[in-house]
Amino acid sequence: MLLTLPACDNGPCMSVCVCVCVCVCVCWLFTRLITIGADAECSRMLLTLPACDNGPCVCLGPVCLVLMGLVCVHCMHMLVNCSHQLSDRMKRSPLGYSDTVAVAMETSSSHLLRRGANFGRLLVSFFLVLTQLGFCSVYFVFLAENIKQVLEGNRSNGQEAGLDVRVYMLLLLPPLVMMSFIRDLRNMAVLSALANVAMAISLVLIFTYITSEVGDAGRLPFVSSWRKFPFFFGTAIFAFEGIGVVLPLENQMRDAGRFPAALNVGMGVVIVLYVALATLGYLHFGDDIKGSITLNLPHDSWSNQLVKVLYCLGVCVSFVVQFFVPADILLPPLLAHVTDSWRRPIEFLLRALLVCLTCVMAILVPRLDLVISLVGAVSSSALALVFPPLVELLLLCSATPPLPLPLSPPLAPSLPLSVLLKDATIVLLGILGFLTGTYVTLEEIISPNDHSHRHGNDTWTTPTTWSTATPTHTLFNVTHTL
């Protein structure tokens, strides 16, 4: 995948495009066969990554992206193995993420950790809700910015002031509220299939465009300043954070023993696809890359406008899928004491309020790159990098040796030094990314240093043709996908 970094001439561009399109189709087919949730997970990420390479820049960016993906996949395996160890030891049914953390604390030799097991369950549920609502806020910004470009993109260089992007968010609120009333994901099967087809077509068109003229890598910095790494971390962890759906997927498989191999194959394809899109997108657009690569597509082509429309349709479906998780966590305890006659109206009211909350979050921070980086740094880092190693350490430190499992070798009751160093390093990486990513992103939200990214009516639009000259360097760029 790092072979995509050098500048390409017009000859090999078509072959690169064909290979990447094959990867798109393979990834789409694989995720379609797993579940609707995996569809939303993969589709959400793809467009957020080209500006990732604008963090560490063209040389170090793809390497860091691959390393981040490998660490996240390892943490997914870690969580699955620990969940099986705990459920087998306690003779319980398959555990979810929050239950895995709680049971690991309950079996700990520390009295303090055993007493705080319920707090651990609530903490994981809190981060799951925060992450999913953050995804929904990203969707609001993504939809508003792309719809604004489709409707107002043909205006000459933005000279005519259009509607503010926040107005589009408010216009999107009623239909998304109505879609949030869907209570059974099985009703989304047909829409999900159509959304997958739309996004597959869009990705083929995007790769065709960005490989038609790959820029010279020499015009881009090979290593960037350290201040850009927190933004890169937030965006990358946002893209790879799918750990919340790993255990539900594994628990629903008929042959759970094949899940590790399926996870490796699926995530391997996803990592290759991510790195290809991130590298090619950054090479094509340079430092002008925006929060979503769709926002960089010129307005003078029907195919580029079609990409935005198709992806917006797919995002609307993904919004419902992602919204299902926080609704499933928050609504049951809130409706437990409501009478049957009022249960349905109160449930719809609470769903509408949650959607309004995500809309308010998007209005307060209407910059796609900042929302993505903030969600990734605050909540995704904890779920993907902090909790799984801590659960493994608790399990290894437990006094009772775990039972052997066919999915993984039995963990020893003692704590090997190599495992301790590995888990501690991952936890420190997650905590450091959380602190630095949150600080730098909040600093940019409160006191933006790059006024060119502000969402004024006269600065949002992109040119109809891309100049090969070196663009003005921006403080950061991060991208979004469905």
C-alpha positions, 0 to 999 in steps of 0.5 A: 500500500505504500507504493501509492506514495510516489508520484504516478504518471498517466500510465499506471494511474488506470491500473491503480484505479482498477486495483483499488476499485476491486478492493472497494467491491471486496470490502463492500461484499465482505461487510455486507455479508456480516451485518448492517452494523458493519456496513455503517462502520466501514462506510462511515470511515472511508471519506475521513482519511485523506486529510489524515495524511496531512497530519504526519504528512505524505511520508509518515502518514500512511505508516502511522495509519497502518500502525494504528489499524494494526493496534486497533485490530489487536485490541479487538482480538484482545477483547474477544479473547477476554470475553470468552475467557470470562464467560467460560469461567463464570459459566455465563452467556456471551458477554457484551463490551460493558459486561466484559469490563464489569465481569473482569472487575468482579473477578479481580482480587482487588476489593476496590475493583470488585465494588466498582464493577457496576461503575465500570459497566456504566463507564463503558456504556457512557463512552459507547453512547458518547461515541455513537452520538458523536458519529450522528453529529458528524453525520449532520455536518457531513450532510449539511456541507455536501447538500449545501455544495450540491445546491449552491455549488454552481454559483460563481466562486461563492460570490452570491451568499447562500444559506449558512450550513447551520440552516441546512442542519436545521432543515435536516432535523425533521426527516432524521427525527422521523427516521430515528423512530424506526425501532427494528433494524430488520426494517432497514435491510432493503435500505441498507442494501441500496445504501451499500450499492450507492456508496460502492458506486460513489467510491469507484467514482472517487477513486477514478477522479483522484487517480486521474491526476496524481500530484507530485509527492515532492511538493508536499512536506514529508514530516509535519509539526508535532501539533498535527499529530493529535488531529491525525490521532483523533481522525485515525482512531475515529476511522478504526474504532469499530470495537463496539460492534465486534462482540455483537457480531462474534456472538451472532456468528454460527461458527464463532471459531472462524471469527478471528480469521474473518476479522483479520481478513475484513480489517486487512482489506479495510486498512488497505482501502483506507491507506489507498484513499488517504494517500491518493486523496492527499497526493491529489488535493494536497493541503487543500484537503477538506473534512470530507474528500467529497467537499474537494470534488469540483462542481462542474461534473455531474459525476462529482455531484452524483457522488455527493448525492449518493453518499448523502443517501447512504449517510441517512441510512447509517444515521439510523443504524448508529442511532440504534446503539445509544437508543438501545442503551438509554431508553430501556432504563428511562422507560422502565417506570412508564406506564404501557399507555404512555410508553410509545409516546414517551419513547418517540419523544426521547428519541426526538430529543436525542436527535436534537441533541446531536443536531445542537452539537453539530451546530455548535461545532460546524466543522467536520474535521474538528467534530471527527477529531474531537469524537475520536480523541474523547471517546473512541480512544477509550473504547479502542485502546484503553479498556481492552488492555486493562481488561486483559491485565485484570484477567491475567492478574486474577487468582483463578486460572482461566479455562483453555479455549479453542479460540485462543491459548489459555492465559497464564495466572501470572502476568508476563512482563512482555504482556505488561509492557505491551498493554501498558504501552497501548493504554498510555498511547490511548491516554496520551492521544485522548489528552493531546487530541482533546486539548488541541481540538478544543483549542482550535474550536475556541480560538481557531488559528486558520480562518480559511476553514471557518464556515462563512458563506464566502469561504465554503466552496471549492474551485471547479478546477484544481491547481497543481501549484502548492496550496497554502499550508493549513493548520490541519485537515481531517476527513469524514466518511459515512 
